[in-house]
Amino acid sequence: MIYSVCTSWQAQILSFLMAFWIITLGHYYVNSKNPKNARTYRYHAAEHKALNYFDKYHKATNDCDELMKMSSISFRCGSTLIAVVLVFITLIVLGIVFIPFLSLKFIWCIVCVPITFFLWGKGKCDFLQKMVIKNPSREEVEVATCGLWEYAKEIE
């Protein structure tokens, strides 16, 4: 007797999960290719540079050259948080679908938390963010500097 790899309900759940990934990635990809969004994505990256500076030095600055040196990737970007949730849900669903015993499913759900945080900490969840940032110009970083001062006032 030949056994199938997965049952009908498992295939349906995996199809839904795959469709969710395709829709999310497709949305980010299509928006990243829209030339009307390029300026917004440069400002987005400039904001990240300013926030990364503040996170590192705990102060605002007027030195745009210092901000230009900072990374455009931010661990707290909404796009990265969406990716973290996607990765976490995917790990959970795969465990629930394919692990046969309830006790092992429970253990898997607990293990998914540190796995997800590890991937997030290593920058493996930045793939969506990288689609919606572009290298900012000095002018855009200057605007982010003004925003950084306002942010610093609210924090203090």
C-alpha positions in Angstrom: 0.0 0.0 0.0 1.3 3.5 -0.9 1.0 6.1 1.7 0.5 9.8 0.8 2.9 12.3 2.2 0.1 14.3 3.7 -3.7 14.1 4.1 -6.2 16.3 2.5 -6.6 18.6 5.5 -2.8 18.9 5.8 -2.5 19.8 2.2 -5.3 22.4 2.6 -3.5 24.0 5.6 -0.2 24.0 3.8 -1.8 25.5 0.7 -3.3 28.3 2.8 0.0 28.9 4.5 1.8 29.0 1.1 -0.8 31.4 -0.3 -0.4 33.7 2.7 3.4 33.8 2.1 2.9 34.4 -1.7 0.5 37.2 -1.1 2.7 38.9 1.5 5.9 38.5 -0.6 4.0 39.5 -3.7 2.6 42.7 -2.1 6.0 43.8 -0.9 7.7 42.9 -4.2 5.1 44.8 -6.3 5.3 47.8 -4.1 9.1 47.8 -4.1 9.1 48.0 -7.9 6.7 50.9 -8.0 8.8 54.0 -8.9 6.3 56.2 -7.0 7.4 54.6 -3.8 11.2 55.2 -4.2 11.3 58.5 -2.3 9.2 57.1 0.5 11.5 54.1 0.8 14.6 56.4 1.0 12.9 58.4 3.8 12.1 55.1 5.5 15.7 54.2 5.4 16.8 57.6 6.7 14.4 57.2 9.7 16.0 53.8 10.4 19.5 55.4 10.3 18.3 58.1 12.8 16.7 55.6 15.1 19.7 53.3 15.0 21.9 56.2 15.9 19.7 57.1 18.9 19.5 53.4 20.0 23.3 53.2 19.9 24.3 56.6 21.5 21.1 57.5 23.4 21.1 61.0 22.0 20.2 63.1 19.0 22.7 64.6 16.6 22.9 67.2 13.9 25.8 65.4 12.2 24.4 63.9 9.0 27.7 62.3 8.2 27.4 60.2 11.4 23.8 59.3 10.5 24.9 58.3 7.0 27.2 55.7 8.5 24.4 54.0 10.4 22.6 50.9 9.0 19.3 51.3 7.2 18.1 48.0 8.7 16.1 48.4 12.0 15.2 45.5 14.2 12.0 47.2 15.2 10.7 48.0 11.7 7.1 47.0 11.1 8.1 45.0 8.0 10.5 42.9 10.1 7.9 42.4 12.8 5.5 41.1 10.1 8.2 38.7 8.9 8.8 37.5 12.5 5.1 36.8 12.9 5.1 35.0 9.5 8.1 32.8 10.5 6.6 32.0 13.9 3.2 31.1 12.5 4.8 29.0 9.8 6.9 27.0 12.4 3.8 26.5 14.6 1.6 25.4 11.8 4.2 23.0 10.4 4.6 21.4 13.8 0.9 21.1 14.4 0.3 19.6 11.0 3.2 17.1 10.9 4.0 16.2 14.5 1.9 13.2 15.4 1.6 13.4 19.2 -0.1 16.1 21.2 2.6 16.4 23.8 5.3 16.8 21.1 3.1 19.4 19.4 3.0 21.4 22.7 6.8 21.1 23.1 7.3 22.2 19.5 5.2 25.3 20.1 7.3 26.2 23.1 10.5 25.6 21.1 9.3 27.8 18.2 9.6 30.9 20.4 13.4 30.8 20.9 13.9 29.7 17.3 12.0 32.7 16.1 13.8 35.1 18.4 17.1 33.6 17.3 16.3 34.1 13.6 15.2 37.7 14.3 18.3 38.4 16.3 20.5 37.1 13.5 18.8 39.3 10.9 17.1 36.4 9.1 13.7 38.2 9.3 14.8 41.4 7.5 13.9 40.1 4.0 10.6 42.2 3.8 12.3 45.3 5.2 15.0 45.1 2.6 12.3 45.4 -0.1 11.0 48.7 1.3 14.1 50.6 2.0 16.4 52.4 -0.5 19.7 54.2 0.1 18.8 57.7 1.3 20.3 60.9 0.1 21.8 63.5 2.4 18.7 65.7 2.2 16.5 62.8 3.3 18.9 62.1 6.2 18.7 65.8 7.2 14.9 65.5 7.4 15.4 62.4 9.6 17.7 64.4 11.8 14.9 66.9 12.5 12.6 64.0 13.3 15.3 62.5 15.6 15.4 65.7 17.7 11.6 65.6 18.1 11.8 61.9 19.1 14.5 62.7 21.6 12.4 65.4 23.2 9.5 63.0 23.7 11.7 60.3 25.2 13.3 62.7 27.8 
